[in-house]
Amino acid sequence: MDKWINRAAIILALVLLGGSVLLAQSATLKSPLGVLLLFVLGVVVSFGFVFFGSLKFDDAPPRADAESGRRP
């Protein structure tokens, strides 16, 4: 499962990179403000991968009764 998630993250990063390259070819983004916008967007996406890339959203939190060892 972890290999699949890692591959999906790499594919997502490549798709985002390709999308930003295609978006950069538009005439409105060839201005200095457009270049700054693409840079800021890239930084935000990069920090998202760095800060939240290790989180696993499908893990269930441990239950309180399982930690105490009591049986119902």
KANORMO-V786101 format. One record per residue. N is the residue number from 1. D_FIRST is the distance of its C-alpha to the first C-alpha in whole Angstrom. Layout:
BEGIN
n	d_first
N	D_FIRST
N	D_FIRST
END
This chain:
BEGIN
n	d_first
1	0
2	4
3	5
4	5
5	6
6	9
7	10
8	11
9	12
10	14
11	15
12	16
13	19
14	20
15	21
16	23
17	24
18	26
19	27
20	29
21	30
22	31
23	33
24	35
25	37
26	38
27	42
28	41
29	39
30	41
31	43
32	43
33	41
34	39
35	37
36	37
37	35
38	33
39	33
40	32
41	29
42	28
43	28
44	27
45	23
46	23
47	24
48	21
49	19
50	20
51	21
52	18
53	15
54	14
55	14
56	11
57	13
58	11
59	12
60	16
61	19
62	20
63	23
64	27
65	28
66	25
67	26
68	30
69	29
70	32
71	31
72	33
END
